[in-house]
Amino acid sequence: IFAGGYNLKKKSFGKNIVYILVYAVIGTLVIFGITFALTYAAANFIGHHLKSDNQIESLETALIVKYSATISASDSVASLTLLKASEFPKLFSIIFGEGLVNDAVAIILYKVVGTSR
């Protein structure tokens, strides 16, 4: 995150801050919610239906929340290798900025849910 922020073009980032924040913050929270719901449903299904002779331990909700917070930091920076900054400067800036803010939001989300018990 720090290296990406250091190499960030501040002018381009500032111009596209609304797009970046919408995609990063709202997108991360939506992915967190979807991941939590699916993982929680799968854990309950496994815990209730497939459990035989106590061989399968059910997951605690706190672990599911931490997992969801960690996995919600999707790495959109990998898609930047397909784009040339000179050909698509606005798209490159939005994806790069979203990747940075997305990681920061996921770290904060993990810290928040990791400390609440």
C-alpha positions in Angstrom: 0.0 0.0 0.0 2.8 2.4 0.9 4.8 1.8 -2.3 1.6 2.2 -4.4 0.7 5.4 -2.6 4.2 6.7 -3.2 4.1 6.0 -6.9 0.5 7.3 -7.3 -0.1 10.3 -9.5 -1.8 12.6 -7.1 -3.5 14.8 -9.7 -5.1 11.9 -11.5 -6.1 10.3 -8.2 -7.8 13.6 -7.0 -9.8 13.9 -10.2 -11.2 10.4 -9.9 -11.6 10.3 -6.1 -15.4 9.8 -6.2 -15.2 6.8 -8.5 -12.3 5.3 -6.5 -14.1 5.7 -3.2 -17.4 4.3 -4.5 -15.8 1.3 -6.0 -13.4 0.7 -3.1 -15.5 1.4 0.0 -18.9 0.3 -1.2 -17.5 -2.6 -3.2 -15.4 -3.9 -0.3 -18.4 -3.8 2.0 -20.7 -5.5 -0.5 -18.1 -8.3 -1.1 -17.6 -8.6 2.7 -21.4 -9.1 3.2 -21.7 -11.6 0.4 -18.7 -13.6 1.5 -19.9 -13.6 5.1 -23.4 -14.7 4.1 -22.2 -17.5 1.9 -19.5 -18.7 4.3 -21.9 -18.6 7.2 -24.5 -20.6 5.3 -22.0 -23.2 4.2 -20.6 -23.5 7.7 -24.1 -24.0 9.1 -25.0 -26.5 6.4 -21.8 -28.5 7.1 -22.3 -28.2 10.8 -25.9 -29.4 10.8 -26.2 -31.8 7.9 -22.8 -33.3 7.4 -21.6 -33.6 11.0 -21.2 -37.2 12.0 -19.5 -38.5 15.1 -18.2 -35.0 15.9 -15.5 -35.3 13.2 -16.3 -31.9 11.7 -16.0 -28.9 13.9 -18.4 -26.0 13.1 -16.8 -22.6 12.5 -17.3 -19.8 15.0 -19.0 -16.7 13.7 -15.9 -14.6 14.7 -13.7 -16.7 12.5 -16.1 -16.4 9.6 -16.2 -12.6 10.0 -12.4 -12.4 10.1 -12.1 -14.6 7.0 -14.7 -12.5 5.2 -12.8 -9.3 6.0 -9.6 -10.8 4.8 -10.9 -12.2 1.6 -12.8 -9.0 0.7 -9.6 -7.3 -0.4 -9.8 -8.3 -4.0 -6.6 -7.7 -5.9 -7.6 -5.5 -8.8 -4.1 -4.3 -9.3 -3.4 -7.6 -11.2 -5.7 -6.3 -14.0 -3.4 -3.3 -14.4 -0.9 -5.4 -16.2 -3.3 -5.5 -19.1 -3.7 -1.8 -19.4 -1.3 0.8 -20.6 -1.4 4.0 -18.5 -0.7 6.1 -21.6 -3.7 4.7 -23.6 -6.3 4.6 -20.8 -5.1 7.1 -18.1 -8.5 7.6 -16.4 -9.3 3.8 -16.2 -5.7 3.1 -15.0 -6.0 5.7 -12.3 -9.4 4.5 -11.1 -8.3 0.8 -11.0 -5.0 1.7 -9.3 -6.6 4.0 -6.7 -9.4 1.5 -6.1 -6.8 -1.2 -5.4 -5.0 1.0 -2.8 -8.2 2.1 -1.0 -9.7 -1.4 -1.2 -6.7 -2.8 0.6 -6.9 -0.1 3.2 -10.6 -0.6 3.8 -10.0 -4.4 4.1 -7.3 -3.9 6.7 -9.5 -1.5 8.7 -12.4 -3.9 8.5 -10.3 -6.8 9.7 -9.0 -4.7 12.6 -12.5 -3.6 13.6 -14.0 -7.1 13.4 -10.9 -8.7 14.9 -11.0 -6.7 18.0 -14.8 -7.0 18.6 -15.6 -10.2 20.5 
